[in-house]
């Protein structure tokens, strides 16, 4: 009888044990590592000031101060070339410490912690301030190539503390020219192009990232599409992946600032512009660079479901894309 009661007790314990098996959504399954010698990996998707946002009292941040979400890192892409055993970083964010670990881990060889080059889009805080961790207070790196346009270079050379990185030879500035392709190695090249944005300290650029067989577009920051001297539809047609500015889902998110002073393309505007594209073109589009208020940060939100049902994609950390 005692043995019988023990078996019943064991059954009850097992019946009450929570199911810890994680259910995978379709989007989760799209995020598995790819088998390619050359690929891009998403290292961050959030707008410059991060999520949770400093001094935010809104519901979107409330729980995150107590329970941080380690997938919410500031926007960055990594380029991995396993054949040439090189890595490159796009954007030097305040999250660079963790992002370089992620980039190293993505490589198939024992890659160095510091990449073979860093590409900057512009001088707003989420896109270049991670360079400070290359200085003597941190890694004390040696002549890490940092690629930027002429005004971006002058800003780093002539303003402390960034100028110290140059004089101490922690970084070595490498010049880029608008619409001019720059070869990185036998597999990869990069072409920067100017885009309209708030250029207080530097130009703002996007990048076309070119691999052996595929190309990607990276435009994390831009003003409204109609302010650009190029047609975004034409630019998407030239590539296989397009990572584009999705800072705000719509204007209703912002209640404490003048939205006209931060004129990014709303996601709802971009979807309307891209509405008539064939499904194959829509699938190229990966929205990225989300403000802390953007409901697309929650992939179960009605807005995220709408984006996906319309045929578009939402960039998520650790996504990988063969080049």
C-alpha positions in Angstrom: 0.0 0.0 0.0 2.8 2.4 0.9 4.4 1.8 -2.5 1.1 2.5 -4.2 0.8 5.9 -2.4 4.4 6.8 -3.4 3.6 6.1 -7.0 0.4 8.2 -6.8 2.4 11.1 -5.2 5.0 10.9 -7.9 2.3 11.0 -10.6 0.8 14.1 -9.0 4.1 15.9 -8.8 4.8 15.2 -12.5 1.3 16.3 -13.4 1.8 19.6 -11.6 5.3 20.3 -13.0 5.1 23.2 -15.4 5.8 22.6 -19.1 9.1 24.3 -19.7 9.3 23.4 -23.4 9.4 26.7 -25.4 6.8 27.0 -28.2 8.4 28.4 -31.4 6.5 30.8 -33.6 7.0 30.8 -37.3 9.1 34.0 -36.9 11.3 32.2 -34.3 12.0 29.4 -36.8 13.1 32.0 -39.3 15.9 33.0 -36.9 18.0 29.9 -37.0 21.6 30.2 -37.9 22.3 29.9 -41.6 25.0 27.9 -43.4 27.0 30.4 -45.3 30.7 31.5 -45.5 29.6 35.2 -45.7 26.6 36.6 -43.8 25.1 39.5 -41.9 24.0 39.1 -38.3 21.6 41.5 -36.5 23.3 42.8 -33.3 20.7 45.3 -32.3 17.4 46.8 -33.4 16.6 49.7 -31.0 16.9 53.5 -31.5 19.8 55.4 -30.1 18.7 55.8 -26.4 17.7 52.2 -26.0 14.8 50.4 -24.3 14.0 51.1 -21.5 14.6 54.7 -22.3 16.1 57.1 -19.8 13.5 58.8 -17.5 10.6 57.0 -19.3 7.5 56.7 -17.2 5.4 55.0 -19.9 4.1 51.5 -19.7 6.5 50.5 -22.5 9.4 50.9 -20.1 7.9 50.2 -16.7 8.7 46.5 -16.4 12.0 46.7 -18.2 13.7 48.7 -15.5 13.1 45.8 -13.1 13.3 43.0 -15.7 15.7 44.0 -18.5 15.2 42.4 -21.9 18.7 41.4 -23.1 17.5 41.3 -26.7 16.9 45.1 -26.7 20.2 46.4 -28.0 20.9 49.5 -30.0 20.9 49.2 -33.8 23.9 47.4 -35.3 24.8 44.8 -38.0 27.8 42.5 -38.1 29.4 41.2 -41.2 31.1 37.8 -40.9 33.4 36.4 -43.6 34.4 32.9 -42.5 36.4 32.3 -45.7 38.7 35.3 -45.1 38.4 35.1 -41.3 37.3 38.7 -41.0 34.5 40.5 -39.2 33.1 44.0 -39.6 30.8 46.1 -37.5 28.2 48.5 -38.7 27.6 51.2 -36.0 29.6 51.6 -32.8 26.8 51.7 -30.3 26.7 52.1 -26.5 26.1 48.3 -26.5 29.3 47.6 -28.3 30.8 45.4 -25.5 28.1 42.8 -25.8 27.7 43.2 -29.6 31.4 42.4 -30.2 31.0 39.2 -28.1 28.0 38.3 -30.3 29.9 39.0 -33.5 32.8 36.9 -32.3 30.5 34.0 -31.4 28.8 34.1 -34.8 32.2 33.4 -36.6 33.2 29.8 -37.3 36.8 30.4 -36.3 38.3 31.8 -33.1 37.8 35.4 -34.2 39.3 38.3 -32.4 37.1 40.3 -30.1 37.9 43.5 -32.0 36.6 43.5 -35.7 38.6 44.2 -38.8 36.7 47.4 -39.4 33.9 49.6 -38.1 31.5 51.5 -40.4 29.6 54.5 -39.1 26.5 56.1 -40.5 26.5 59.4 -38.6 27.2 61.3 -35.4 24.1 60.6 -33.3 24.6 59.0 -30.0 23.5 55.5 -30.8 25.7 55.2 -33.8 29.3 56.2 -32.9 29.7 56.6 -29.1 30.7 53.0 -28.6 34.1 54.0 -30.0 34.9 55.2 -26.5 35.4 51.5 -25.4 38.4 51.3 -27.8 40.3 53.9 -25.8 42.9 53.5 -23.1 40.4 53.4 -20.3 39.0 50.2 -21.9 40.5 47.9 -24.6 43.3 50.4 -25.6 43.0 49.0 -29.1 45.6 49.5 -31.8 44.6 51.3 -35.0 41.2 49.7 -35.6 40.0 50.9 -39.0 37.0 53.2 -38.6 35.2 54.1 -41.8 33.3 57.4 -42.2 32.5 60.2 -44.6 34.6 63.4 -44.6 32.5 65.4 -42.2 32.3 62.4 -39.8 36.0 62.0 -39.9 36.6 65.7 -39.1 34.2 65.5 -36.2 36.2 62.6 -34.7 39.5 64.3 -35.4 38.6 67.7 -33.9 36.4 66.9 -30.9 37.4 65.3 -27.6 37.3 62.7 -26.4 37.1 61.1 -29.8 40.2 63.0 -31.0 42.2 61.1 -28.3 41.4 57.9 -30.0 43.0 59.2 -33.1 46.1 60.8 -31.5 46.7 57.7 -29.4 46.2 55.5 -32.5 43.4 53.4 -30.9 41.5 54.0 -34.2 42.7 54.6 -37.7 40.3 56.7 -39.7 39.4 55.4 -43.2 37.8 57.8 -45.7 34.6 56.9 -47.6 33.1 58.8 -50.5 29.5 59.1 -51.4 28.3 56.4 -53.9 31.8 54.9 -54.2 32.3 51.2 -53.6 35.0 50.2 -51.1 36.4 46.7 -51.3 37.0 45.0 -48.0 38.4 41.7 -49.2 37.9 39.1 -52.0 34.3 38.5 -50.9 32.9 41.8 -49.6 32.6 45.4 -50.5 30.6 48.4 -49.2 29.0 51.4 -50.9 28.0 54.3 -48.7 25.3 56.8 -49.9 24.1 60.1 -48.5 20.6 60.3 -47.0 18.7 63.3 -45.6 18.7 63.5 -41.8 19.6 65.9 -39.0 23.2 66.5 -39.8 24.3 68.6 -36.9 27.8 67.1 -36.7 28.3 64.8 -39.7 26.7 63.6 -42.9 24.3 60.7 -42.6 24.7 57.7 -44.8 23.2 54.4 -45.6 25.1 51.4 -46.9 24.8 48.9 -49.6 26.7 45.8 -48.3 27.8 43.5 -51.1 28.7 39.8 -50.7 29.7 37.1 -53.2 26.1 36.5 -54.3 23.8 38.8 -52.5 23.4 42.5 -51.4 21.9 44.2 -48.5 20.6 47.8 -47.9 21.1 49.3 -44.5 19.4 52.7 -43.7 18.8 52.9 -40.0 18.1 56.7 -40.0 16.5 58.9 -42.7 14.0 61.7 -42.9 10.8 61.1 -44.8 11.3 59.0 -48.0 10.0 61.8 -50.2 12.9 64.1 -49.0 15.5 61.7 -50.5 16.8 62.3 -54.0 16.5 58.6 -54.7 13.5 56.3 -55.0 13.5 53.8 -52.1 11.6 51.3 -54.3 14.4 51.4 -56.9 17.0 50.9 -54.2 15.1 47.9 -52.7 14.9 46.4 -56.2 18.8 46.4 -56.4 19.3 44.2 -53.2 18.2 41.0 -51.6 17.6 42.4 -48.1 16.6 45.9 -47.0 17.1 47.0 -43.3 15.2 50.3 -43.1 14.3 53.0 -40.6 11.2 52.1 -38.5 11.8 54.4 -35.6 8.1 55.1 -35.1 5.2 52.9 -36.0 3.0 56.1 -36.3 2.8 59.6 -34.9 0.5 58.6 -32.0 3.6 57.2 -30.1 5.1 60.6 -29.3 3.2 62.9 -26.9 6.0 64.9 -25.3 8.0 66.1 -28.4 7.3 67.9 -31.6 7.2 65.0 -34.1 8.1 67.4 -37.0 11.5 67.8 -35.4 12.2 64.0 -35.7 10.8 63.3 -39.2 11.5 59.6 -39.6 9.2 57.6 -42.0 6.4 56.0 -40.0 6.1 52.3 -40.5 2.5 52.9 -41.6 3.7 55.3 -44.3 6.4 52.8 -45.5 3.8 50.0 -45.7 1.5 52.2 -47.7 4.3 53.1 -50.1 5.4 49.5 -50.5 1.8 48.1 -50.6 1.8 47.3 -54.3 5.2 45.6 -54.3 5.1 41.9 -55.2 5.4 39.5 -52.3 9.1 38.7 -53.2 10.0 42.4 -52.8 8.1 42.9 -49.6 9.9 40.0 -48.0 13.2 41.8 -48.6 12.1 44.5 -46.2 13.2 44.2 -42.5 12.1 47.1 -40.4 14.7 48.1 -37.8 15.8 51.0 -35.4 12.7 51.0 -33.1 12.0 53.8 -30.7 11.3 52.5 -27.1 7.6 53.4 -27.8 7.4 51.3 -30.9 4.9 48.4 -30.6 7.0 46.4 -33.1 9.4 45.7 -30.2 6.8 43.3 -29.0 6.4 40.7 -31.8 3.0 39.6 -30.4 1.5 43.1 -30.6 -1.3 43.7 -33.0 0.9 46.1 -35.0 3.7 43.5 -35.3 1.2 40.9 -36.5 -0.2 43.5 -39.0 3.3 44.1 -40.4 3.9 40.4 -40.9 0.5 39.8 -42.4 1.2 42.5 -44.9 4.2 40.6 -46.1 7.0 42.5 -44.4 9.5 41.4 -41.8 10.7 42.8 -38.5 14.4 42.6 -37.7 15.3 40.7 -34.5 18.5 40.2 -32.7 20.6 37.3 -33.9 18.8 37.1 -37.3 21.3 36.0 -40.0 21.3 36.6 -43.7 23.6 34.9 -46.3 25.5 37.1 -48.6 
